[in-house]
Amino acid sequence: MNKITIRGVGKTFQVRGEGRPFAALEGIDLDVRAGEFLTLVGPSGCGKSTLLDLIAGLTTPTSGTLELDGRPINGPGLDRGVVFQQYALFPWRTAQANIEFGLEAKAVPGKEREERARHFLDLVGLAGFADRYPHELSGGMRQRVAIARSLAFDPEVLLMDEPFAALDAQTRESLQEELLSIWEKTGKTIVFITHGIDEAVYLGQRVAIMTSRPGRIKQIIDVAFDSRAGDLRADPRFGEYRHHIWTLLRDEVAAARRDEVLSVG
């Protein structure tokens, strides 16, 4: 059963000072299954974030349709939570108060808000940090708060735009494990954008590979491990998946670089 259905989606932007529109996406067809963890990879500038914005309802397509459970996506909604690379926390709110923000929008009573916020702080391993302000937390902790905030109002879909890109390698791997654990516990549908092939293979049940601009879906790879327990990176198939995806991406990355050179020239 599909949670998200995307058909023929294109997105163009009018660039100031240029006579013709800029095509970011073209002819995107993609299905995301209910409860699936789908990762999305592609070269820089291929429209990954634009596609995520469309699913989130933060912008509208120039062509095509996007549906959630068969209903058109016409704008933002509490059925979708978004986690960005930048933590986007309110600096004047504590970790707990940041998590409660979305619950306030749903008019959840104060006592229940507090209990749910503490539950999700515990879920992301920050039970003892409820009263800390963002500047008192490490980057990894701030991203955990951002994830907890998105989960607290119980969205059906979690959209994540390179949420671990700015973190050091050890913190990133720790949060990858944490996110997989949360996904297994909650059964959320997750769409996760990344530049890292290793991260895409480690997290995703399927990996969708995008072309250079205008972005299209080049191929979708099923990532099938017997179990996600233990260190998947030690599994010989991990390297095979990684090599296969890089083979598909190599020409797209080269094309994206040529476009950058031409645009500068």
C-alpha atoms as an extended CHARMM CRD file, in Angstrom:
* protein
*
       265  EXT
         1         1  MET       CA              0.0000000000        0.0000000000        0.0000000000  PROA      1               0.0000000000
         2         2  ASN       CA              1.3950000000        3.3840000000       -1.0120000000  PROA      2               0.0000000000
         3         3  LYS       CA              1.5540000000        6.2220000000        1.4870000000  PROA      3               0.0000000000
         4         4  ILE       CA              2.8420000000        8.7950000000       -0.9920000000  PROA      4               0.0000000000
         5         5  THR       CA              2.1340000000        8.7590000000       -4.7230000000  PROA      5               0.0000000000
         6         6  ILE       CA              3.9650000000       11.1310000000       -7.0710000000  PROA      6               0.0000000000
         7         7  ARG       CA              3.1010000000       11.2410000000      -10.7540000000  PROA      7               0.0000000000
         8         8  GLY       CA              4.6500000000       13.3390000000      -13.5220000000  PROA      8               0.0000000000
         9         9  VAL       CA              5.8700000000       16.0120000000      -11.1300000000  PROA      9               0.0000000000
        10        10  GLY       CA              7.9070000000       18.8910000000      -12.4690000000  PROA      10              0.0000000000
        11        11  LYS       CA              9.0380000000       22.1030000000      -10.8390000000  PROA      11              0.0000000000
        12        12  THR       CA             10.4120000000       25.2050000000      -12.5280000000  PROA      12              0.0000000000
        13        13  PHE       CA             11.5240000000       28.5100000000      -11.0330000000  PROA      13              0.0000000000
        14        14  GLN       CA             11.7470000000       31.9140000000      -12.6220000000  PROA      14              0.0000000000
        15        15  VAL       CA             15.2710000000       33.2160000000      -12.0870000000  PROA      15              0.0000000000
        16        16  ARG       CA             15.6740000000       36.9550000000      -11.8470000000  PROA      16              0.0000000000
        17        17  GLY       CA             17.5860000000       38.3850000000      -14.7780000000  PROA      17              0.0000000000
        18        18  GLU       CA             17.1600000000       35.2920000000      -16.9730000000  PROA      18              0.0000000000
        19        19  GLY       CA             14.6790000000       35.0430000000      -19.8110000000  PROA      19              0.0000000000
        20        20  ARG       CA             13.7410000000       31.4130000000      -19.3390000000  PROA      20              0.0000000000
        21        21  PRO       CA             12.6100000000       29.4360000000      -16.2930000000  PROA      21              0.0000000000
        22        22  PHE       CA             14.9650000000       27.1650000000      -14.3740000000  PROA      22              0.0000000000
        23        23  ALA       CA             13.8560000000       23.4960000000      -14.3820000000  PROA      23              0.0000000000
        24        24  ALA       CA             14.6320000000       21.8020000000      -11.0620000000  PROA      24              0.0000000000
        25        25  LEU       CA             12.5330000000       18.6340000000      -11.4930000000  PROA      25              0.0000000000
        26        26  GLU       CA             10.9530000000       16.9510000000      -14.4880000000  PROA      26              0.0000000000
        27        27  GLY       CA              8.6980000000       13.9110000000      -14.8420000000  PROA      27              0.0000000000
        28        28  ILE       CA              9.1090000000       12.5560000000      -11.3020000000  PROA      28              0.0000000000
        29        29  ASP       CA              7.2170000000        9.2940000000      -10.7140000000  PROA      29              0.0000000000
        30        30  LEU       CA              7.6900000000        7.8040000000       -7.2500000000  PROA      30              0.0000000000
        31        31  ASP       CA              5.7460000000        5.6560000000       -4.7860000000  PROA      31              0.0000000000
        32        32  VAL       CA              6.5970000000        5.5210000000       -1.0930000000  PROA      32              0.0000000000
        33        33  ARG       CA              5.0830000000        2.5630000000        0.7370000000  PROA      33              0.0000000000
        34        34  ALA       CA              3.3630000000        2.8720000000        4.0950000000  PROA      34              0.0000000000
        35        35  GLY       CA              5.8830000000        2.2950000000        6.8950000000  PROA      35              0.0000000000
        36        36  GLU       CA              8.8250000000        2.3440000000        4.4900000000  PROA      36              0.0000000000
        37        37  PHE       CA             12.2150000000        3.9460000000        5.0490000000  PROA      37              0.0000000000
        38        38  LEU       CA             13.1220000000        5.3930000000        1.6440000000  PROA      38              0.0000000000
        39        39  THR       CA             16.4310000000        7.1690000000        1.0830000000  PROA      39              0.0000000000
        40        40  LEU       CA             16.9900000000        9.5630000000       -1.7960000000  PROA      40              0.0000000000
        41        41  VAL       CA             20.4350000000       10.2850000000       -3.2830000000  PROA      41              0.0000000000
        42        42  GLY       CA             21.6100000000       12.3570000000       -6.2050000000  PROA      42              0.0000000000
        43        43  PRO       CA             24.2390000000       14.8860000000       -7.2740000000  PROA      43              0.0000000000
        44        44  SER       CA             24.2710000000       18.4080000000       -5.8640000000  PROA      44              0.0000000000
        45        45  GLY       CA             21.6020000000       20.6070000000       -7.4070000000  PROA      45              0.0000000000
        46        46  CYS       CA             19.4780000000       17.7290000000       -8.7270000000  PROA      46              0.0000000000
        47        47  GLY       CA             16.3390000000       18.8610000000       -6.8760000000  PROA      47              0.0000000000
        48        48  LYS       CA             16.2790000000       16.4980000000       -3.8920000000  PROA      48              0.0000000000
        49        49  SER       CA             15.3350000000       19.2230000000       -1.4260000000  PROA      49              0.0000000000
        50        50  THR       CA             12.8220000000       20.6730000000       -3.8850000000  PROA      50              0.0000000000
        51        51  LEU       CA             11.1160000000       17.2780000000       -4.0650000000  PROA      51              0.0000000000
        52        52  LEU       CA             10.9980000000       17.0580000000       -0.2830000000  PROA      52              0.0000000000
        53        53  ASP       CA              9.4990000000       20.5660000000       -0.1020000000  PROA      53              0.0000000000
        54        54  LEU       CA              6.7940000000       19.4640000000       -2.5350000000  PROA      54              0.0000000000
        55        55  ILE       CA              5.9270000000       16.4260000000       -0.4000000000  PROA      55              0.0000000000
        56        56  ALA       CA              5.8680000000       18.6680000000        2.6640000000  PROA      56              0.0000000000
        57        57  GLY       CA              3.5030000000       21.0420000000        0.8890000000  PROA      57              0.0000000000
        58        58  LEU       CA              5.8990000000       23.9650000000        1.3250000000  PROA      58              0.0000000000
        59        59  THR       CA              5.7340000000       24.6620000000       -2.4030000000  PROA      59              0.0000000000
        60        60  THR       CA              3.5360000000       23.5440000000       -5.3060000000  PROA      60              0.0000000000
        61        61  PRO       CA              4.4920000000       21.6210000000       -8.4470000000  PROA      61              0.0000000000
        62        62  THR       CA              4.5350000000       23.2370000000      -11.8680000000  PROA      62              0.0000000000
        63        63  SER       CA              3.1550000000       19.9940000000      -13.2970000000  PROA      63              0.0000000000
        64        64  GLY       CA              1.9790000000       16.6080000000      -12.0560000000  PROA      64              0.0000000000
        65        65  THR       CA              0.3720000000       15.4820000000       -8.8150000000  PROA      65              0.0000000000
        66        66  LEU       CA              1.3810000000       14.4660000000       -5.2880000000  PROA      66              0.0000000000
        67        67  GLU       CA             -0.9320000000       12.4880000000       -3.0050000000  PROA      67              0.0000000000
        68        68  LEU       CA             -0.8450000000       11.2830000000        0.5720000000  PROA      68              0.0000000000
        69        69  ASP       CA             -3.1370000000        8.3000000000        1.1820000000  PROA      69              0.0000000000
        70        70  GLY       CA             -4.8780000000        9.1420000000       -2.0890000000  PROA      70              0.0000000000
        71        71  ARG       CA             -5.5450000000       12.7550000000       -1.0690000000  PROA      71              0.0000000000
        72        72  PRO       CA             -3.8990000000       15.6430000000       -2.9640000000  PROA      72              0.0000000000
        73        73  ILE       CA             -1.0880000000       17.4250000000       -1.1430000000  PROA      73              0.0000000000
        74        74  ASN       CA             -2.1120000000       21.0750000000       -1.3070000000  PROA      74              0.0000000000
        75        75  GLY       CA             -0.0740000000       22.5460000000        1.5290000000  PROA      75              0.0000000000
        76        76  PRO       CA              1.6690000000       21.8080000000        4.8300000000  PROA      76              0.0000000000
        77        77  GLY       CA             -0.0820000000       19.5910000000        7.3560000000  PROA      77              0.0000000000
        78        78  LEU       CA              0.4150000000       17.9750000000       10.7390000000  PROA      78              0.0000000000
        79        79  ASP       CA              0.3400000000       14.5950000000        8.9850000000  PROA      79              0.0000000000
        80        80  ARG       CA              3.9220000000       15.3620000000        7.8450000000  PROA      80              0.0000000000
        81        81  GLY       CA              6.8940000000       16.2410000000       10.0450000000  PROA      81              0.0000000000
        82        82  VAL       CA             10.0270000000       17.8300000000        8.5910000000  PROA      82              0.0000000000
        83        83  VAL       CA             13.5920000000       17.6920000000        9.9450000000  PROA      83              0.0000000000
        84        84  PHE       CA             16.0950000000       19.9750000000        8.2140000000  PROA      84              0.0000000000
        85        85  GLN       CA             19.8950000000       19.9770000000        8.1690000000  PROA      85              0.0000000000
        86        86  GLN       CA             19.7750000000       23.1880000000       10.2030000000  PROA      86              0.0000000000
        87        87  TYR       CA             18.2460000000       22.3280000000       13.5490000000  PROA      87              0.0000000000
        88        88  ALA       CA             15.5850000000       25.1020000000       13.3650000000  PROA      88              0.0000000000
        89        89  LEU       CA             15.0420000000       25.1100000000       17.1250000000  PROA      89              0.0000000000
        90        90  PHE       CA             13.7170000000       28.1480000000       18.9640000000  PROA      90              0.0000000000
        91        91  PRO       CA             16.7110000000       29.4430000000       20.9510000000  PROA      91              0.0000000000
        92        92  TRP       CA             14.4810000000       30.9320000000       23.6800000000  PROA      92              0.0000000000
        93        93  ARG       CA             12.7900000000       27.5880000000       24.3750000000  PROA      93              0.0000000000
        94        94  THR       CA             14.1900000000       24.6670000000       26.3320000000  PROA      94              0.0000000000
        95        95  ALA       CA             14.5060000000       21.2620000000       24.7280000000  PROA      95              0.0000000000
        96        96  GLN       CA             11.1770000000       20.2290000000       26.2160000000  PROA      96              0.0000000000
        97        97  ALA       CA              9.4490000000       23.4700000000       25.2120000000  PROA      97              0.0000000000
        98        98  ASN       CA             10.7410000000       23.0710000000       21.6490000000  PROA      98              0.0000000000
        99        99  ILE       CA              9.2180000000       19.5980000000       21.4930000000  PROA      99              0.0000000000
       100       100  GLU       CA              5.9220000000       20.8760000000       22.8890000000  PROA      100             0.0000000000
       101       101  PHE       CA              5.6290000000       23.4970000000       20.1350000000  PROA      101             0.0000000000
       102       102  GLY       CA              3.9140000000       21.2260000000       17.6120000000  PROA      102             0.0000000000
       103       103  LEU       CA              1.6100000000       19.8930000000       20.3140000000  PROA      103             0.0000000000
       104       104  GLU       CA              0.5350000000       23.4450000000       21.0920000000  PROA      104             0.0000000000
       105       105  ALA       CA             -0.4870000000       23.8340000000       17.4450000000  PROA      105             0.0000000000
       106       106  LYS       CA             -2.7070000000       20.7540000000       17.8800000000  PROA      106             0.0000000000
       107       107  ALA       CA             -4.1740000000       22.2320000000       21.1030000000  PROA      107             0.0000000000
       108       108  VAL       CA             -2.9760000000       19.2880000000       23.1870000000  PROA      108             0.0000000000
       109       109  PRO       CA             -3.6360000000       20.0090000000       26.9040000000  PROA      109             0.0000000000
       110       110  GLY       CA             -0.6400000000       21.1090000000       28.9970000000  PROA      110             0.0000000000
       111       111  LYS       CA             -0.2520000000       17.9820000000       31.1040000000  PROA      111             0.0000000000
       112       112  GLU       CA             -0.4100000000       15.7030000000       28.0760000000  PROA      112             0.0000000000
       113       113  ARG       CA              2.0440000000       17.9600000000       26.1910000000  PROA      113             0.0000000000
       114       114  GLU       CA              4.5310000000       17.6480000000       29.0320000000  PROA      114             0.0000000000
       115       115  GLU       CA              4.1960000000       13.8680000000       29.2220000000  PROA      115             0.0000000000
       116       116  ARG       CA              4.5540000000       13.3870000000       25.4690000000  PROA      116             0.0000000000
       117       117  ALA       CA              7.5410000000       15.7310000000       25.2730000000  PROA      117             0.0000000000
       118       118  ARG       CA              9.3110000000       13.7910000000       28.0270000000  PROA      118             0.0000000000
       119       119  HSD       CA              8.4530000000       10.4950000000       26.3230000000  PROA      119             0.0000000000
       120       120  PHE       CA             10.0850000000       11.5850000000       23.0730000000  PROA      120             0.0000000000
       121       121  LEU       CA             13.0770000000       13.0990000000       24.8490000000  PROA      121             0.0000000000
       122       122  ASP       CA             13.5820000000        9.6630000000       26.3810000000  PROA      122             0.0000000000
       123       123  LEU       CA             13.0780000000        8.0140000000       22.9790000000  PROA      123             0.0000000000
       124       124  VAL       CA             15.9590000000       10.0290000000       21.4840000000  PROA      124             0.0000000000
       125       125  GLY       CA             18.1790000000        9.5130000000       24.5310000000  PROA      125             0.0000000000
       126       126  LEU       CA             17.8540000000       12.9750000000       26.0830000000  PROA      126             0.0000000000
       127       127  ALA       CA             15.7980000000       12.2410000000       29.1870000000  PROA      127             0.0000000000
       128       128  GLY       CA             18.0930000000       14.3060000000       31.4090000000  PROA      128             0.0000000000
       129       129  PHE       CA             18.2060000000       17.3750000000       29.1600000000  PROA      129             0.0000000000
       130       130  ALA       CA             14.6200000000       18.6400000000       29.2060000000  PROA      130             0.0000000000
       131       131  ASP       CA             15.5320000000       22.0270000000       30.7200000000  PROA      131             0.0000000000
       132       132  ARG       CA             18.5690000000       22.7400000000       28.5330000000  PROA      132             0.0000000000
       133       133  TYR       CA             18.4450000000       25.5040000000       25.9280000000  PROA      133             0.0000000000
       134       134  PRO       CA             19.7370000000       24.8190000000       22.3880000000  PROA      134             0.0000000000
       135       135  HSD       CA             23.0010000000       26.7040000000       23.0040000000  PROA      135             0.0000000000
       136       136  GLU       CA             23.6510000000       24.3470000000       25.9310000000  PROA      136             0.0000000000
       137       137  LEU       CA             23.4130000000       21.2580000000       23.7030000000  PROA      137             0.0000000000
       138       138  SER       CA             25.8540000000       19.7380000000       21.2190000000  PROA      138             0.0000000000
       139       139  GLY       CA             24.9890000000       19.5980000000       17.5320000000  PROA      139             0.0000000000
       140       140  GLY       CA             23.9680000000       15.9680000000       17.7970000000  PROA      140             0.0000000000
       141       141  MET       CA             21.7610000000       16.7030000000       20.7940000000  PROA      141             0.0000000000
       142       142  ARG       CA             20.0750000000       19.5960000000       18.9960000000  PROA      142             0.0000000000
       143       143  GLN       CA             19.3060000000       17.3290000000       16.0610000000  PROA      143             0.0000000000
       144       144  ARG       CA             17.8440000000       14.7540000000       18.4520000000  PROA      144             0.0000000000
       145       145  VAL       CA             15.5490000000       17.4630000000       19.8330000000  PROA      145             0.0000000000
       146       146  ALA       CA             14.5090000000       18.3850000000       16.2790000000  PROA      146             0.0000000000
       147       147  ILE       CA             13.6630000000       14.7300000000       15.5550000000  PROA      147             0.0000000000
       148       148  ALA       CA             11.7610000000       14.4000000000       18.8310000000  PROA      148             0.0000000000
       149       149  ARG       CA              9.8010000000       17.5690000000       18.0480000000  PROA      149             0.0000000000
       150       150  SER       CA              8.7550000000       16.1830000000       14.6690000000  PROA      150             0.0000000000
       151       151  LEU       CA              7.7600000000       12.8390000000       16.1830000000  PROA      151             0.0000000000
       152       152  ALA       CA              5.8770000000       14.2730000000       19.1680000000  PROA      152             0.0000000000
       153       153  PHE       CA              2.8310000000       15.4580000000       17.2440000000  PROA      153             0.0000000000
       154       154  ASP       CA              2.5870000000       11.9920000000       15.6900000000  PROA      154             0.0000000000
       155       155  PRO       CA              2.9130000000       12.7030000000       11.9510000000  PROA      155             0.0000000000
       156       156  GLU       CA              2.1910000000        9.9110000000        9.5230000000  PROA      156             0.0000000000
       157       157  VAL       CA              5.2800000000       10.7560000000        7.4580000000  PROA      157             0.0000000000
       158       158  LEU       CA              8.7110000000       12.0090000000        8.5550000000  PROA      158             0.0000000000
       159       159  LEU       CA             10.5950000000       14.0030000000        5.9050000000  PROA      159             0.0000000000
       160       160  MET       CA             14.3120000000       14.4520000000        6.5780000000  PROA      160             0.0000000000
       161       161  ASP       CA             16.5770000000       16.7210000000        4.5170000000  PROA      161             0.0000000000
       162       162  GLU       CA             20.2140000000       15.7240000000        5.1610000000  PROA      162             0.0000000000
       163       163  PRO       CA             19.6760000000       15.9730000000        8.9190000000  PROA      163             0.0000000000
       164       164  PHE       CA             23.0860000000       14.5420000000        9.8640000000  PROA      164             0.0000000000
       165       165  ALA       CA             25.2550000000       16.2540000000        7.2190000000  PROA      165             0.0000000000
       166       166  ALA       CA             26.7500000000       18.8490000000        9.5620000000  PROA      166             0.0000000000
       167       167  LEU       CA             27.6790000000       16.3570000000       12.2980000000  PROA      167             0.0000000000
       168       168  ASP       CA             30.9820000000       14.6130000000       12.9110000000  PROA      168             0.0000000000
       169       169  ALA       CA             31.3230000000       11.0040000000       11.7520000000  PROA      169             0.0000000000
       170       170  GLN       CA             30.8970000000        9.3830000000       15.1710000000  PROA      170             0.0000000000
       171       171  THR       CA             27.7990000000       11.4320000000       16.0490000000  PROA      171             0.0000000000
       172       172  ARG       CA             26.3310000000       10.8000000000       12.6120000000  PROA      172             0.0000000000
       173       173  GLU       CA             26.6820000000        7.0230000000       12.9340000000  PROA      173             0.0000000000
       174       174  SER       CA             25.2080000000        7.1220000000       16.4390000000  PROA      174             0.0000000000
       175       175  LEU       CA             22.1620000000        9.0680000000       15.2140000000  PROA      175             0.0000000000
       176       176  GLN       CA             21.7580000000        6.7460000000       12.2470000000  PROA      176             0.0000000000
       177       177  GLU       CA             21.4160000000        3.8390000000       14.6700000000  PROA      177             0.0000000000
       178       178  GLU       CA             19.0660000000        5.8900000000       16.8410000000  PROA      178             0.0000000000
       179       179  LEU       CA             16.8770000000        6.7720000000       13.8650000000  PROA      179             0.0000000000
       180       180  LEU       CA             16.6320000000        3.1450000000       12.7300000000  PROA      180             0.0000000000
       181       181  SER       CA             15.5860000000        2.1760000000       16.2490000000  PROA      181             0.0000000000
       182       182  ILE       CA             12.9250000000        4.9080000000       16.3030000000  PROA      182             0.0000000000
       183       183  TRP       CA             11.6510000000        3.8460000000       12.8890000000  PROA      183             0.0000000000
       184       184  GLU       CA             11.3740000000        0.2150000000       14.0160000000  PROA      184             0.0000000000
       185       185  LYS       CA              9.5210000000        1.2520000000       17.1880000000  PROA      185             0.0000000000
       186       186  THR       CA              7.1030000000        3.7200000000       15.5880000000  PROA      186             0.0000000000
       187       187  GLY       CA              6.5310000000        2.2910000000       12.1090000000  PROA      187             0.0000000000
       188       188  LYS       CA              6.6140000000        5.7750000000       10.5730000000  PROA      188             0.0000000000
       189       189  THR       CA              6.9880000000        6.3170000000        6.8560000000  PROA      189             0.0000000000
       190       190  ILE       CA             10.3380000000        8.0880000000        6.3810000000  PROA      190             0.0000000000
       191       191  VAL       CA             11.7440000000        9.8580000000        3.3260000000  PROA      191             0.0000000000
       192       192  PHE       CA             15.4010000000       10.7010000000        3.9590000000  PROA      192             0.0000000000
       193       193  ILE       CA             17.6180000000       12.8190000000        1.6980000000  PROA      193             0.0000000000
       194       194  THR       CA             21.3700000000       12.3020000000        1.8230000000  PROA      194             0.0000000000
       195       195  HSD       CA             24.5100000000       12.8920000000       -0.2260000000  PROA      195             0.0000000000
       196       196  GLY       CA             26.1420000000        9.8590000000        1.3600000000  PROA      196             0.0000000000
       197       197  ILE       CA             25.8040000000        6.5230000000       -0.3940000000  PROA      197             0.0000000000
       198       198  ASP       CA             26.8550000000        4.6540000000        2.7550000000  PROA      198             0.0000000000
       199       199  GLU       CA             24.1550000000        6.4500000000        4.7440000000  PROA      199             0.0000000000
       200       200  ALA       CA             21.5560000000        5.7340000000        2.0550000000  PROA      200             0.0000000000
       201       201  VAL       CA             22.3300000000        2.0090000000        2.0740000000  PROA      201             0.0000000000
       202       202  TYR       CA             22.5770000000        1.7880000000        5.8630000000  PROA      202             0.0000000000
       203       203  LEU       CA             19.2110000000        3.4330000000        6.4940000000  PROA      203             0.0000000000
       204       204  GLY       CA             17.0310000000        2.7310000000        3.4990000000  PROA      204             0.0000000000
       205       205  GLN       CA             14.9010000000       -0.2550000000        2.6440000000  PROA      205             0.0000000000
       206       206  ARG       CA             15.0060000000        1.2180000000       -0.8410000000  PROA      206             0.0000000000
       207       207  VAL       CA             17.3190000000        3.8130000000       -2.3580000000  PROA      207             0.0000000000
       208       208  ALA       CA             15.9480000000        6.1510000000       -5.0240000000  PROA      208             0.0000000000
       209       209  ILE       CA             18.6790000000        7.5670000000       -7.2760000000  PROA      209             0.0000000000
       210       210  MET       CA             18.1350000000       10.9000000000       -9.0020000000  PROA      210             0.0000000000
       211       211  THR       CA             19.6690000000       12.2270000000      -12.2080000000  PROA      211             0.0000000000
       212       212  SER       CA             21.4490000000       15.5450000000      -12.6190000000  PROA      212             0.0000000000
       213       213  ARG       CA             19.2750000000       18.6020000000      -13.1810000000  PROA      213             0.0000000000
       214       214  PRO       CA             16.4590000000       18.5880000000      -14.0780000000  PROA      214             0.0000000000
       215       215  GLY       CA             16.0610000000       15.8450000000      -11.5110000000  PROA      215             0.0000000000
       216       216  ARG       CA             14.3180000000       12.6090000000      -12.4430000000  PROA      216             0.0000000000
       217       217  ILE       CA             14.2070000000        9.2090000000      -10.7680000000  PROA      217             0.0000000000
       218       218  LYS       CA             16.9110000000        7.2040000000      -12.5310000000  PROA      218             0.0000000000
       219       219  GLN       CA             16.4790000000        3.9270000000      -10.6570000000  PROA      219             0.0000000000
       220       220  ILE       CA             15.2580000000        2.5250000000       -7.3440000000  PROA      220             0.0000000000
       221       221  ILE       CA             17.3540000000       -0.1280000000       -5.6070000000  PROA      221             0.0000000000
       222       222  ASP       CA             15.8950000000       -2.5630000000       -3.0790000000  PROA      222             0.0000000000
       223       223  VAL       CA             18.2440000000       -2.9720000000       -0.1080000000  PROA      223             0.0000000000
       224       224  ALA       CA             17.5820000000       -6.3590000000        1.4220000000  PROA      224             0.0000000000
       225       225  PHE       CA             19.4710000000       -7.4980000000        4.5170000000  PROA      225             0.0000000000
       226       226  ASP       CA             18.4920000000      -10.5830000000        6.5190000000  PROA      226             0.0000000000
       227       227  SER       CA             18.5310000000       -8.4240000000        9.6400000000  PROA      227             0.0000000000
       228       228  ARG       CA             19.3670000000       -4.8180000000       10.4920000000  PROA      228             0.0000000000
       229       229  ALA       CA             20.8530000000       -5.9000000000       13.8120000000  PROA      229             0.0000000000
       230       230  GLY       CA             24.6000000000       -5.5650000000       14.2410000000  PROA      230             0.0000000000
       231       231  ASP       CA             26.9350000000       -3.6930000000       11.9280000000  PROA      231             0.0000000000
       232       232  LEU       CA             25.4600000000       -3.7280000000        8.4320000000  PROA      232             0.0000000000
       233       233  ARG       CA             28.6130000000       -2.1390000000        7.0520000000  PROA      233             0.0000000000
       234       234  ALA       CA             30.4590000000       -5.4080000000        7.7300000000  PROA      234             0.0000000000
       235       235  ASP       CA             28.0230000000       -7.3410000000        5.5270000000  PROA      235             0.0000000000
       236       236  PRO       CA             29.6340000000       -8.0790000000        2.1080000000  PROA      236             0.0000000000
       237       237  ARG       CA             26.3980000000       -7.0210000000        0.4040000000  PROA      237             0.0000000000
       238       238  PHE       CA             26.7820000000       -3.5410000000        1.8610000000  PROA      238             0.0000000000
       239       239  GLY       CA             29.8030000000       -2.9560000000       -0.3690000000  PROA      239             0.0000000000
       240       240  GLU       CA             27.9780000000       -4.4600000000       -3.3400000000  PROA      240             0.0000000000
       241       241  TYR       CA             25.0200000000       -2.0970000000       -2.9020000000  PROA      241             0.0000000000
       242       242  ARG       CA             27.3570000000        0.8310000000       -2.4480000000  PROA      242             0.0000000000
       243       243  HSD       CA             29.2980000000        0.0160000000       -5.6240000000  PROA      243             0.0000000000
       244       244  HSD       CA             26.1070000000       -0.4640000000       -7.6530000000  PROA      244             0.0000000000
       245       245  ILE       CA             24.6490000000        2.8720000000       -6.5410000000  PROA      245             0.0000000000
       246       246  TRP       CA             27.8980000000        4.7250000000       -7.1810000000  PROA      246             0.0000000000
       247       247  THR       CA             28.0200000000        3.2100000000      -10.6860000000  PROA      247             0.0000000000
       248       248  LEU       CA             24.5580000000        4.6550000000      -11.3390000000  PROA      248             0.0000000000
       249       249  LEU       CA             25.4920000000        8.0220000000       -9.8150000000  PROA      249             0.0000000000
       250       250  ARG       CA             28.9300000000        8.5390000000      -11.3640000000  PROA      250             0.0000000000
       251       251  ASP       CA             27.7160000000        9.9190000000      -14.7000000000  PROA      251             0.0000000000
       252       252  GLU       CA             25.1160000000       12.1060000000      -12.9800000000  PROA      252             0.0000000000
       253       253  VAL       CA             27.7180000000       13.6670000000      -10.7000000000  PROA      253             0.0000000000
       254       254  ALA       CA             29.9570000000       14.3620000000      -13.7200000000  PROA      254             0.0000000000
       255       255  ALA       CA             27.0350000000       15.9460000000      -15.5880000000  PROA      255             0.0000000000
       256       256  ALA       CA             26.1830000000       18.1200000000      -12.5820000000  PROA      256             0.0000000000
       257       257  ARG       CA             29.7880000000       19.3550000000      -12.4340000000  PROA      257             0.0000000000
       258       258  ARG       CA             29.7530000000       20.2160000000      -16.1450000000  PROA      258             0.0000000000
       259       259  ASP       CA             26.5630000000       22.2120000000      -15.6100000000  PROA      259             0.0000000000
       260       260  GLU       CA             28.2000000000       24.1130000000      -12.7470000000  PROA      260             0.0000000000
       261       261  VAL       CA             31.2070000000       25.0080000000      -14.9300000000  PROA      261             0.0000000000
       262       262  LEU       CA             28.9630000000       26.1500000000      -17.8000000000  PROA      262             0.0000000000
       263       263  SER       CA             26.7760000000       28.2480000000      -15.5070000000  PROA      263             0.0000000000
       264       264  VAL       CA             29.8240000000       29.9830000000      -14.0310000000  PROA      264             0.0000000000
       265       265  GLY       CA             31.3180000000       30.5130000000      -17.4590000000  PROA      265             0.0000000000
